[in-house]
Amino acid sequence: MPISNELLEILVCPETKQPVRPAPPALIERTNVEIRAGRLRNRGGEAVTKEIREALVREDGRALYVIDDGIPVMLIEESIELAS
């Protein structure tokens, strides 16, 4: 179930306060390739092992916040840093 527009309007990155938007499918797939290869860690340093179905990307494109069972996980240490 996609995230509601009402929730999306109030969510911001907890680190920079930038708006977030739904991650495009191509970004989710590239991220899942890295997860399957065992090369991805979150910003807290833990290996990301669960493939992503939905996520939010920060406005500047540098951080990814996973949506787990319809709930955005908006914790800095759980976010995934993206290449600029």
N, CA, C and O atoms as a CHARMM CRD file, in Angstrom:
* protein
*
  336
    1    1 MET  N      0.84400  -1.18600   0.00000 PROA 1      0.00000
    2    1 MET  CA     0.00000   0.00000   0.00000 PROA 1      0.00000
    3    1 MET  C      0.88600   1.24500   0.00000 PROA 1      0.00000
    4    1 MET  O      1.69400   1.42000   0.91200 PROA 1      0.00000
    5    2 PRO  N      0.75200   2.10100  -0.99200 PROA 2      0.00000
    6    2 PRO  CA     1.57400   3.30900  -1.05800 PROA 2      0.00000
    7    2 PRO  C      1.30600   4.23900   0.12500 PROA 2      0.00000
    8    2 PRO  O      0.22200   4.24000   0.70800 PROA 2      0.00000
    9    3 ILE  N      2.29800   5.00600   0.45100 PROA 3      0.00000
   10    3 ILE  CA     2.18800   5.96400   1.55200 PROA 3      0.00000
   11    3 ILE  C      1.20200   7.06800   1.14900 PROA 3      0.00000
   12    3 ILE  O      1.17100   7.48200  -0.01000 PROA 3      0.00000
   13    4 SER  N      0.40900   7.53600   2.09700 PROA 4      0.00000
   14    4 SER  CA    -0.60500   8.54800   1.78300 PROA 4      0.00000
   15    4 SER  C      0.05200   9.90200   1.50500 PROA 4      0.00000
   16    4 SER  O      1.10400  10.22800   2.05500 PROA 4      0.00000
   17    5 ASN  N     -0.58600  10.66400   0.65200 PROA 5      0.00000
   18    5 ASN  CA    -0.08800  12.00100   0.33600 PROA 5      0.00000
   19    5 ASN  C     -0.06200  12.89000   1.56600 PROA 5      0.00000
   20    5 ASN  O      0.83300  13.72200   1.71400 PROA 5      0.00000
   21    6 GLU  N     -1.05000  12.71800   2.46200 PROA 6      0.00000
   22    6 GLU  CA    -1.09900  13.52800   3.67800 PROA 6      0.00000
   23    6 GLU  C      0.13500  13.27700   4.54700 PROA 6      0.00000
   24    6 GLU  O      0.72900  14.21600   5.07600 PROA 6      0.00000
   25    7 LEU  N      0.51300  12.01100   4.68900 PROA 7      0.00000
   26    7 LEU  CA     1.69800  11.68700   5.48300 PROA 7      0.00000
   27    7 LEU  C      2.95600  12.17000   4.77800 PROA 7      0.00000
   28    7 LEU  O      3.86400  12.70000   5.41900 PROA 7      0.00000
   29    8 LEU  N      3.01400  11.99400   3.48900 PROA 8      0.00000
   30    8 LEU  CA     4.17800  12.41400   2.72200 PROA 8      0.00000
   31    8 LEU  C      4.41500  13.91600   2.83600 PROA 8      0.00000
   32    8 LEU  O      5.55900  14.36900   2.84400 PROA 8      0.00000
   33    9 GLU  N      3.34700  14.67800   2.92400 PROA 9      0.00000
   34    9 GLU  CA     3.47500  16.13400   3.03900 PROA 9      0.00000
   35    9 GLU  C      4.11500  16.57400   4.34700 PROA 9      0.00000
   36    9 GLU  O      4.73300  17.63800   4.39400 PROA 9      0.00000
   37   10 ILE  N      3.98600  15.78200   5.41900 PROA 10     0.00000
   38   10 ILE  CA     4.53800  16.20800   6.71300 PROA 10     0.00000
   39   10 ILE  C      5.87300  15.54900   7.04800 PROA 10     0.00000
   40   10 ILE  O      6.57200  16.00000   7.95500 PROA 10     0.00000
   41   11 LEU  N      6.23600  14.48700   6.32600 PROA 11     0.00000
   42   11 LEU  CA     7.49100  13.81200   6.61700 PROA 11     0.00000
   43   11 LEU  C      8.67600  14.58900   6.05600 PROA 11     0.00000
   44   11 LEU  O      8.63100  15.09900   4.93600 PROA 11     0.00000
   45   12 VAL  N      9.73100  14.66900   6.85300 PROA 12     0.00000
   46   12 VAL  CA    10.98700  15.27100   6.42300 PROA 12     0.00000
   47   12 VAL  C     12.13200  14.42200   6.95000 PROA 12     0.00000
   48   12 VAL  O     11.96100  13.63400   7.88000 PROA 12     0.00000
   49   13 CYS  N     13.28400  14.59000   6.35500 PROA 13     0.00000
   50   13 CYS  CA    14.47700  13.91100   6.83600 PROA 13     0.00000
   51   13 CYS  C     14.77400  14.40900   8.25200 PROA 13     0.00000
   52   13 CYS  O     14.83100  15.61900   8.47100 PROA 13     0.00000
   53   14 PRO  N     14.96300  13.50700   9.21500 PROA 14     0.00000
   54   14 PRO  CA    15.22200  13.95200  10.58300 PROA 14     0.00000
   55   14 PRO  C     16.58400  14.62100  10.74700 PROA 14     0.00000
   56   14 PRO  O     16.81600  15.32700  11.72900 PROA 14     0.00000
   57   15 GLU  N     17.46800  14.40500   9.80900 PROA 15     0.00000
   58   15 GLU  CA    18.81700  14.97900   9.88900 PROA 15     0.00000
   59   15 GLU  C     18.87600  16.39100   9.31100 PROA 15     0.00000
   60   15 GLU  O     19.39400  17.30800   9.94800 PROA 15     0.00000
   61   16 THR  N     18.34000  16.56000   8.09500 PROA 16     0.00000
   62   16 THR  CA    18.46800  17.84100   7.38800 PROA 16     0.00000
   63   16 THR  C     17.16700  18.62600   7.29200 PROA 16     0.00000
   64   16 THR  O     17.17200  19.79700   6.91200 PROA 16     0.00000
   65   17 LYS  N     16.06100  17.98700   7.63200 PROA 17     0.00000
   66   17 LYS  CA    14.71600  18.57300   7.53300 PROA 17     0.00000
   67   17 LYS  C     14.28500  18.79700   6.08600 PROA 17     0.00000
   68   17 LYS  O     13.33000  19.53200   5.83600 PROA 17     0.00000
   69   18 GLN  N     14.97400  18.17600   5.13000 PROA 18     0.00000
   70   18 GLN  CA    14.56900  18.25400   3.73600 PROA 18     0.00000
   71   18 GLN  C     13.34100  17.37100   3.50700 PROA 18     0.00000
   72   18 GLN  O     13.16000  16.36800   4.19800 PROA 18     0.00000
   73   19 PRO  N     12.50900  17.73700   2.55200 PROA 19     0.00000
   74   19 PRO  CA    11.36500  16.87600   2.21100 PROA 19     0.00000
   75   19 PRO  C     11.84700  15.53100   1.66700 PROA 19     0.00000
   76   19 PRO  O     12.97300  15.40600   1.18600 PROA 19     0.00000
   77   20 VAL  N     10.98000  14.54100   1.75200 PROA 20     0.00000
   78   20 VAL  CA    11.25400  13.23100   1.17500 PROA 20     0.00000
   79   20 VAL  C     10.16000  12.91400   0.16500 PROA 20     0.00000
   80   20 VAL  O      9.06000  13.46500   0.22200 PROA 20     0.00000
   81   21 ARG  N     10.48000  12.02100  -0.75500 PROA 21     0.00000
   82   21 ARG  CA     9.51100  11.61000  -1.78000 PROA 21     0.00000
   83   21 ARG  C      9.66100  10.11100  -1.99200 PROA 21     0.00000
   84   21 ARG  O     10.68500   9.54000  -1.61900 PROA 21     0.00000
   85   22 PRO  N      8.66600   9.46500  -2.58200 PROA 22     0.00000
   86   22 PRO  CA     8.79900   8.03500  -2.84500 PROA 22     0.00000
   87   22 PRO  C     10.00800   7.75700  -3.74300 PROA 22     0.00000
   88   22 PRO  O     10.23700   8.45900  -4.72800 PROA 22     0.00000
   89   23 ALA  N     10.76300   6.74000  -3.39200 PROA 23     0.00000
   90   23 ALA  CA    11.92500   6.36000  -4.19600 PROA 23     0.00000
   91   23 ALA  C     11.45100   5.72600  -5.50000 PROA 23     0.00000
   92   23 ALA  O     10.52400   4.91600  -5.49100 PROA 23     0.00000
   93   24 PRO  N     12.07600   6.08300  -6.62100 PROA 24     0.00000
   94   24 PRO  CA    11.68100   5.47300  -7.88800 PROA 24     0.00000
   95   24 PRO  C     12.07400   3.99800  -7.93000 PROA 24     0.00000
   96   24 PRO  O     13.03900   3.59300  -7.28200 PROA 24     0.00000
   97   25 PRO  N     11.33600   3.20100  -8.68500 PROA 25     0.00000
   98   25 PRO  CA    11.62400   1.76400  -8.76300 PROA 25     0.00000
   99   25 PRO  C     13.07000   1.43700  -9.14500 PROA 25     0.00000
  100   25 PRO  O     13.63900   0.47700  -8.62600 PROA 25     0.00000
  101   26 ALA  N     13.66600   2.21700 -10.03700 PROA 26     0.00000
  102   26 ALA  CA    15.05200   1.94600 -10.45300 PROA 26     0.00000
  103   26 ALA  C     16.01800   2.07900  -9.28100 PROA 26     0.00000
  104   26 ALA  O     16.96300   1.29900  -9.16800 PROA 26     0.00000
  105   27 LEU  N     15.79300   3.05700  -8.40900 PROA 27     0.00000
  106   27 LEU  CA    16.64700   3.23000  -7.23300 PROA 27     0.00000
  107   27 LEU  C     16.45700   2.07700  -6.25800 PROA 27     0.00000
  108   27 LEU  O     17.42800   1.58300  -5.68400 PROA 27     0.00000
  109   28 ILE  N     15.23900   1.65200  -6.06900 PROA 28     0.00000
  110   28 ILE  CA    14.97800   0.51600  -5.17900 PROA 28     0.00000
  111   28 ILE  C     15.65400  -0.74000  -5.72500 PROA 28     0.00000
  112   28 ILE  O     16.23700  -1.50700  -4.95800 PROA 28     0.00000
  113   29 GLU  N     15.58400  -0.95800  -7.03000 PROA 29     0.00000
  114   29 GLU  CA    16.22100  -2.13700  -7.62000 PROA 29     0.00000
  115   29 GLU  C     17.73400  -2.07900  -7.48400 PROA 29     0.00000
  116   29 GLU  O     18.35700  -3.08800  -7.15400 PROA 29     0.00000
  117   30 ARG  N     18.34400  -0.91600  -7.73300 PROA 30     0.00000
  118   30 ARG  CA    19.80600  -0.78700  -7.56800 PROA 30     0.00000
  119   30 ARG  C     20.21100  -1.06400  -6.12800 PROA 30     0.00000
  120   30 ARG  O     21.23700  -1.69500  -5.87200 PROA 30     0.00000
  121   31 THR  N     19.39900  -0.58800  -5.19100 PROA 31     0.00000
  122   31 THR  CA    19.67200  -0.81600  -3.77500 PROA 31     0.00000
  123   31 THR  C     19.54300  -2.29600  -3.44700 PROA 31     0.00000
  124   31 THR  O     20.36100  -2.83700  -2.70300 PROA 31     0.00000
  125   32 ASN  N     18.53700  -2.95200  -3.98600 PROA 32     0.00000
  126   32 ASN  CA    18.35300  -4.38800  -3.73900 PROA 32     0.00000
  127   32 ASN  C     19.48500  -5.22400  -4.32800 PROA 32     0.00000
  128   32 ASN  O     19.83700  -6.26300  -3.76800 PROA 32     0.00000
  129   33 VAL  N     20.05700  -4.79000  -5.44000 PROA 33     0.00000
  130   33 VAL  CA    21.22600  -5.48500  -5.99700 PROA 33     0.00000
  131   33 VAL  C     22.36500  -5.45600  -4.99000 PROA 33     0.00000
  132   33 VAL  O     23.04000  -6.46400  -4.78000 PROA 33     0.00000
  133   34 GLU  N     22.57800  -4.30900  -4.36900 PROA 34     0.00000
  134   34 GLU  CA    23.63500  -4.17700  -3.36100 PROA 34     0.00000
  135   34 GLU  C     23.33200  -5.02400  -2.12200 PROA 34     0.00000
  136   34 GLU  O     24.23900  -5.60500  -1.52800 PROA 34     0.00000
  137   35 ILE  N     22.05700  -5.09100  -1.73700 PROA 35     0.00000
  138   35 ILE  CA    21.65000  -5.91500  -0.58600 PROA 35     0.00000
  139   35 ILE  C     21.91800  -7.38500  -0.88800 PROA 35     0.00000
  140   35 ILE  O     22.49700  -8.09000  -0.06100 PROA 35     0.00000
  141   36 ARG  N     21.50400  -7.85100  -2.05900 PROA 36     0.00000
  142   36 ARG  CA    21.71900  -9.25900  -2.42500 PROA 36     0.00000
  143   36 ARG  C     23.20100  -9.61200  -2.48100 PROA 36     0.00000
  144   36 ARG  O     23.58400 -10.74400  -2.18500 PROA 36     0.00000
  145   37 ALA  N     24.02300  -8.65700  -2.85500 PROA 37     0.00000
  146   37 ALA  CA    25.46600  -8.88900  -2.94100 PROA 37     0.00000
  147   37 ALA  C     26.14200  -8.78800  -1.57100 PROA 37     0.00000
  148   37 ALA  O     27.33200  -9.07600  -1.44300 PROA 37     0.00000
  149   38 GLY  N     25.38800  -8.38000  -0.55100 PROA 38     0.00000
  150   38 GLY  CA    25.95100  -8.26600   0.78800 PROA 38     0.00000
  151   38 GLY  C     26.84300  -7.05500   0.98400 PROA 38     0.00000
  152   38 GLY  O     27.67500  -7.03700   1.89100 PROA 38     0.00000
  153   39 ARG  N     26.68000  -6.04700   0.14600 PROA 39     0.00000
  154   39 ARG  CA    27.55500  -4.86900   0.19400 PROA 39     0.00000
  155   39 ARG  C     26.92700  -3.64300   0.84700 PROA 39     0.00000
  156   39 ARG  O     27.55200  -2.58300   0.86700 PROA 39     0.00000
  157   40 LEU  N     25.72900  -3.75000   1.37500 PROA 40     0.00000
  158   40 LEU  CA    25.04100  -2.55000   1.84700 PROA 40     0.00000
  159   40 LEU  C     24.93500  -2.51600   3.36000 PROA 40     0.00000
  160   40 LEU  O     24.55000  -3.49800   3.99400 PROA 40     0.00000
  161   41 ARG  N     25.28200  -1.37300   3.92600 PROA 41     0.00000
  162   41 ARG  CA    25.14800  -1.13600   5.36100 PROA 41     0.00000
  163   41 ARG  C     24.33200   0.13500   5.55800 PROA 41     0.00000
  164   41 ARG  O     24.37500   1.05400   4.74100 PROA 41     0.00000
  165   42 ASN  N     23.58500   0.16600   6.66900 PROA 42     0.00000
  166   42 ASN  CA    22.85300   1.39800   6.97100 PROA 42     0.00000
  167   42 ASN  C     23.81500   2.37200   7.64700 PROA 42     0.00000
  168   42 ASN  O     24.97300   2.03200   7.89000 PROA 42     0.00000
  169   43 ARG  N     23.35400   3.55200   7.94600 PROA 43     0.00000
  170   43 ARG  CA    24.24300   4.56400   8.51900 PROA 43     0.00000
  171   43 ARG  C     24.65400   4.23800   9.94700 PROA 43     0.00000
  172   43 ARG  O     25.59700   4.83200  10.46900 PROA 43     0.00000
  173   44 GLY  N     23.96000   3.30300  10.58200 PROA 44     0.00000
  174   44 GLY  CA    24.36700   2.82700  11.90100 PROA 44     0.00000
  175   44 GLY  C     25.44900   1.76300  11.82000 PROA 44     0.00000
  176   44 GLY  O     25.95000   1.31400  12.85100 PROA 44     0.00000
  177   45 GLY  N     25.82300   1.34700  10.59100 PROA 45     0.00000
  178   45 GLY  CA    26.87800   0.37400  10.39300 PROA 45     0.00000
  179   45 GLY  C     26.41600  -1.07000  10.30300 PROA 45     0.00000
  180   45 GLY  O     27.23900  -1.96900  10.12900 PROA 45     0.00000
  181   46 GLU  N     25.10700  -1.31100  10.41800 PROA 46     0.00000
  182   46 GLU  CA    24.58500  -2.68100  10.34800 PROA 46     0.00000
  183   46 GLU  C     24.34500  -3.08700   8.89900 PROA 46     0.00000
  184   46 GLU  O     23.93700  -2.27300   8.07000 PROA 46     0.00000
  185   47 ALA  N     24.60600  -4.35700   8.60900 PROA 47     0.00000
  186   47 ALA  CA    24.34400  -4.87600   7.26900 PROA 47     0.00000
  187   47 ALA  C     22.84200  -4.85900   7.00000 PROA 47     0.00000
  188   47 ALA  O     22.03900  -5.23300   7.85500 PROA 47     0.00000
  189   48 VAL  N     22.48300  -4.42400   5.81000 PROA 48     0.00000
  190   48 VAL  CA    21.07800  -4.46100   5.38800 PROA 48     0.00000
  191   48 VAL  C     20.88500  -5.78400   4.66400 PROA 48     0.00000
  192   48 VAL  O     21.52800  -6.03400   3.64500 PROA 48     0.00000
  193   49 THR  N     20.00600  -6.63100   5.18100 PROA 49     0.00000
  194   49 THR  CA    19.82000  -7.96400   4.61300 PROA 49     0.00000
  195   49 THR  C     18.43100  -8.17500   4.01300 PROA 49     0.00000
  196   49 THR  O     18.23500  -9.08800   3.21100 PROA 49     0.00000
  197   50 LYS  N     17.49300  -7.35700   4.38800 PROA 50     0.00000
  198   50 LYS  CA    16.11900  -7.49600   3.89300 PROA 50     0.00000
  199   50 LYS  C     15.92700  -6.60300   2.67400 PROA 50     0.00000
  200   50 LYS  O     16.17600  -5.39900   2.72600 PROA 50     0.00000
  201   51 GLU  N     15.47800  -7.21200   1.57400 PROA 51     0.00000
  202   51 GLU  CA    15.23900  -6.42300   0.36700 PROA 51     0.00000
  203   51 GLU  C     14.14800  -5.38400   0.61200 PROA 51     0.00000
  204   51 GLU  O     13.25300  -5.57600   1.43600 PROA 51     0.00000
  205   52 ILE  N     14.24800  -4.29100  -0.11900 PROA 52     0.00000
  206   52 ILE  CA    13.34900  -3.15100   0.05000 PROA 52     0.00000
  207   52 ILE  C     12.24100  -3.20600  -0.99100 PROA 52     0.00000
  208   52 ILE  O     12.49800  -3.42100  -2.17500 PROA 52     0.00000
  209   53 ARG  N     11.01600  -3.01200  -0.54300 PROA 53     0.00000
  210   53 ARG  CA     9.87300  -2.93900  -1.45800 PROA 53     0.00000
  211   53 ARG  C      9.46200  -1.49000  -1.69500 PROA 53     0.00000
  212   53 ARG  O      9.07800  -1.11200  -2.80200 PROA 53     0.00000
  213   54 GLU  N      9.54900  -0.68100  -0.62900 PROA 54     0.00000
  214   54 GLU  CA     9.18900   0.74500  -0.71700 PROA 54     0.00000
  215   54 GLU  C     10.19400   1.53100   0.09800 PROA 54     0.00000
  216   54 GLU  O     10.75600   1.03200   1.07300 PROA 54     0.00000
  217   55 ALA  N     10.41100   2.77700  -0.32000 PROA 55     0.00000
  218   55 ALA  CA    11.32100   3.63800   0.42800 PROA 55     0.00000
  219   55 ALA  C     11.03800   5.09700   0.07300 PROA 55     0.00000
  220   55 ALA  O     10.36200   5.40600  -0.90800 PROA 55     0.00000
  221   56 LEU  N     11.56900   5.95700   0.89300 PROA 56     0.00000
  222   56 LEU  CA    11.50900   7.39400   0.64900 PROA 56     0.00000
  223   56 LEU  C     12.93600   7.87900   0.44200 PROA 56     0.00000
  224   56 LEU  O     13.85800   7.42900   1.12200 PROA 56     0.00000
  225   57 VAL  N     13.10900   8.78700  -0.48800 PROA 57     0.00000
  226   57 VAL  CA    14.42300   9.34800  -0.74400 PROA 57     0.00000
  227   57 VAL  C     14.38300  10.83000  -0.38500 PROA 57     0.00000
  228   57 VAL  O     13.41700  11.53300  -0.67900 PROA 57     0.00000
  229   58 ARG  N     15.45700  11.28500   0.26000 PROA 58     0.00000
  230   58 ARG  CA    15.56900  12.68900   0.64200 PROA 58     0.00000
  231   58 ARG  C     15.68600  13.55700  -0.61000 PROA 58     0.00000
  232   58 ARG  O     16.19600  13.11100  -1.63800 PROA 58     0.00000
  233   59 GLU  N     15.22000  14.77300  -0.51900 PROA 59     0.00000
  234   59 GLU  CA    15.17600  15.69900  -1.65500 PROA 59     0.00000
  235   59 GLU  C     16.51800  15.80400  -2.39000 PROA 59     0.00000
  236   59 GLU  O     16.53500  15.89300  -3.61800 PROA 59     0.00000
  237   60 ASP  N     17.63000  15.79500  -1.66800 PROA 60     0.00000
  238   60 ASP  CA    18.93700  15.90500  -2.32100 PROA 60     0.00000
  239   60 ASP  C     19.43700  14.56900  -2.87100 PROA 60     0.00000
  240   60 ASP  O     20.51000  14.51200  -3.47200 PROA 60     0.00000
  241   61 GLY  N     18.67100  13.49800  -2.67000 PROA 61     0.00000
  242   61 GLY  CA    19.02300  12.20000  -3.21200 PROA 61     0.00000
  243   61 GLY  C     20.14200  11.47900  -2.49600 PROA 61     0.00000
  244   61 GLY  O     20.69200  10.52100  -3.03900 PROA 61     0.00000
  245   62 ARG  N     20.50100  11.90800  -1.28600 PROA 62     0.00000
  246   62 ARG  CA    21.65100  11.32600  -0.59200 PROA 62     0.00000
  247   62 ARG  C     21.29500  10.36900   0.52400 PROA 62     0.00000
  248   62 ARG  O     22.18800   9.76200   1.11600 PROA 62     0.00000
  249   63 ALA  N     20.00500  10.21300   0.83200 PROA 63     0.00000
  250   63 ALA  CA    19.59600   9.30000   1.90600 PROA 63     0.00000
  251   63 ALA  C     18.29600   8.60400   1.53200 PROA 63     0.00000
  252   63 ALA  O     17.39200   9.19200   0.93800 PROA 63     0.00000
  253   64 LEU  N     18.23700   7.32800   1.90300 PROA 64     0.00000
  254   64 LEU  CA    17.06900   6.50100   1.63000 PROA 64     0.00000
  255   64 LEU  C     16.49900   6.01900   2.95400 PROA 64     0.00000
  256   64 LEU  O     17.23000   5.50700   3.80200 PROA 64     0.00000
  257   65 TYR  N     15.20000   6.18100   3.13000 PROA 65     0.00000
  258   65 TYR  CA    14.50300   5.72700   4.32900 PROA 65     0.00000
  259   65 TYR  C     13.52900   4.62900   3.91900 PROA 65     0.00000
  260   65 TYR  O     12.62800   4.86000   3.11300 PROA 65     0.00000
  261   66 VAL  N     13.71000   3.44600   4.47100 PROA 66     0.00000
  262   66 VAL  CA    12.90300   2.28800   4.12100 PROA 66     0.00000
  263   66 VAL  C     11.49700   2.43000   4.69700 PROA 66     0.00000
  264   66 VAL  O     11.30700   2.95500   5.79400 PROA 66     0.00000
  265   67 ILE  N     10.52000   1.95200   3.93600 PROA 67     0.00000
  266   67 ILE  CA     9.14700   1.84100   4.43100 PROA 67     0.00000
  267   67 ILE  C      8.95100   0.36300   4.73800 PROA 67     0.00000
  268   67 ILE  O      8.98600  -0.47300   3.83500 PROA 67     0.00000
  269   68 ASP  N      8.74600   0.04300   5.99800 PROA 68     0.00000
  270   68 ASP  CA     8.60900  -1.34500   6.44600 PROA 68     0.00000
  271   68 ASP  C      7.16300  -1.60700   6.85400 PROA 68     0.00000
  272   68 ASP  O      6.66400  -1.01100   7.80900 PROA 68     0.00000
  273   69 ASP  N      6.50000  -2.49200   6.13500 PROA 69     0.00000
  274   69 ASP  CA     5.08800  -2.81500   6.38800 PROA 69     0.00000
  275   69 ASP  C      4.22200  -1.56100   6.43400 PROA 69     0.00000
  276   69 ASP  O      3.35400  -1.42700   7.29600 PROA 69     0.00000
  277   70 GLY  N      4.46600  -0.64100   5.49800 PROA 70     0.00000
  278   70 GLY  CA     3.67500   0.57800   5.39100 PROA 70     0.00000
  279   70 GLY  C      4.08300   1.69100   6.33400 PROA 70     0.00000
  280   70 GLY  O      3.47400   2.76100   6.33100 PROA 70     0.00000
  281   71 ILE  N      5.12300   1.45100   7.15200 PROA 71     0.00000
  282   71 ILE  CA     5.55800   2.45200   8.13400 PROA 71     0.00000
  283   71 ILE  C      6.93700   2.97500   7.75100 PROA 71     0.00000
  284   71 ILE  O      7.89000   2.19800   7.69600 PROA 71     0.00000
  285   72 PRO  N      7.06700   4.28600   7.48100 PROA 72     0.00000
  286   72 PRO  CA     8.37500   4.84900   7.17000 PROA 72     0.00000
  287   72 PRO  C      9.28100   4.80900   8.40300 PROA 72     0.00000
  288   72 PRO  O      8.90200   5.26900   9.48000 PROA 72     0.00000
  289   73 VAL  N     10.46700   4.26000   8.23200 PROA 73     0.00000
  290   73 VAL  CA    11.44300   4.19600   9.32300 PROA 73     0.00000
  291   73 VAL  C     12.33600   5.42900   9.17500 PROA 73     0.00000
  292   73 VAL  O     13.31400   5.41800   8.42700 PROA 73     0.00000
  293   74 MET  N     11.98300   6.48100   9.89600 PROA 74     0.00000
  294   74 MET  CA    12.64100   7.77200   9.75900 PROA 74     0.00000
  295   74 MET  C     13.70000   7.98000  10.84300 PROA 74     0.00000
  296   74 MET  O     13.70700   9.00100  11.53000 PROA 74     0.00000
  297   75 LEU  N     14.58300   7.01000  10.98700 PROA 75     0.00000
  298   75 LEU  CA    15.68600   7.10300  11.94000 PROA 75     0.00000
  299   75 LEU  C     16.97900   7.26700  11.17800 PROA 75     0.00000
  300   75 LEU  O     17.23100   6.52700  10.22700 PROA 75     0.00000
  301   76 ILE  N     17.80700   8.22300  11.57200 PROA 76     0.00000
  302   76 ILE  CA    19.05300   8.49400  10.85400 PROA 76     0.00000
  303   76 ILE  C     19.91900   7.24700  10.76500 PROA 76     0.00000
  304   76 ILE  O     20.44500   6.93400   9.69700 PROA 76     0.00000
  305   77 GLU  N     20.07500   6.52500  11.88600 PROA 77     0.00000
  306   77 GLU  CA    20.96600   5.35300  11.89200 PROA 77     0.00000
  307   77 GLU  C     20.42200   4.19000  11.05900 PROA 77     0.00000
  308   77 GLU  O     21.17600   3.28600  10.70000 PROA 77     0.00000
  309   78 GLU  N     19.12000   4.20100  10.74900 PROA 78     0.00000
  310   78 GLU  CA    18.52300   3.15700   9.91700 PROA 78     0.00000
  311   78 GLU  C     18.50400   3.55700   8.44200 PROA 78     0.00000
  312   78 GLU  O     18.19200   2.73100   7.58400 PROA 78     0.00000
  313   79 SER  N     18.82800   4.79300   8.14300 PROA 79     0.00000
  314   79 SER  CA    18.79800   5.25500   6.74600 PROA 79     0.00000
  315   79 SER  C     19.98100   4.66400   5.98700 PROA 79     0.00000
  316   79 SER  O     20.95100   4.19300   6.58100 PROA 79     0.00000
  317   80 ILE  N     19.87900   4.69900   4.68200 PROA 80     0.00000
  318   80 ILE  CA    20.91700   4.18500   3.80600 PROA 80     0.00000
  319   80 ILE  C     21.48500   5.37400   3.04200 PROA 80     0.00000
  320   80 ILE  O     20.75800   6.09600   2.35900 PROA 80     0.00000
  321   81 GLU  N     22.79100   5.56500   3.16700 PROA 81     0.00000
  322   81 GLU  CA    23.43600   6.67100   2.46800 PROA 81     0.00000
  323   81 GLU  C     23.60000   6.28900   0.99500 PROA 81     0.00000
  324   81 GLU  O     24.04000   5.18800   0.66600 PROA 81     0.00000
  325   82 LEU  N     23.23900   7.22000   0.12900 PROA 82     0.00000
  326   82 LEU  CA    23.32400   6.99600  -1.31000 PROA 82     0.00000
  327   82 LEU  C     24.46300   7.81000  -1.88100 PROA 82     0.00000
  328   82 LEU  O     24.78800   8.88400  -1.37400 PROA 82     0.00000
  329   83 ALA  N     25.06600   7.29800  -2.93300 PROA 83     0.00000
  330   83 ALA  CA    26.11600   8.03600  -3.61300 PROA 83     0.00000
  331   83 ALA  C     25.52400   9.30000  -4.23000 PROA 83     0.00000
  332   83 ALA  O     24.39800   9.29700  -4.72600 PROA 83     0.00000
  333   84 SER  N     26.28800  10.35400  -4.19100 PROA 84     0.00000
  334   84 SER  CA    25.77200  11.62200  -4.73000 PROA 84     0.00000
  335   84 SER  C     25.82700  11.67100  -6.23400 PROA 84     0.00000
  336   84 SER  O     25.42900  12.66900  -6.83500 PROA 84     0.00000
